[in-house]
Amino acid sequence: MGERKIREFIRMQTSRLVDISIDRRDYKGIIINESDGGLFIKLSGRFHTDGRFIIENRGFSAGQKIEVAYRSPQGININRTCRIIRTEAAGFGVEFVHKGYAR
């Protein structure tokens, strides 16, 4: 068996709406888990065999920067710059560009 990587941050399961801006185009998604380091966002789209996530015939891939806006469980509006780190059939994982900082 291979070595298992220990996560830097603890993930918490959630279900919150998120507004996503990629290349000045807006999309809606659902945050299904989050940590102090990033989010996993569920989106309507499809996963391409070359690793891109396809939405409205546009491909998004690891390394691409995006903007997200959502509400914390306490009702605070949060806007963050993120970077896509992985794509999957259900959506993509993003890391915060500035961990620990929300505006």
ABEGO torsion letter per residue (X at the ends): XBBBBBBABBBBBBBBBBBBBBGGBBBBBBBABBBAAEBBBBBBEBBBAAGBBBBGGBBBBBGBBBBBBBBBAAGBBBBBBBBBABBBAAEBBBBBABBGBBX
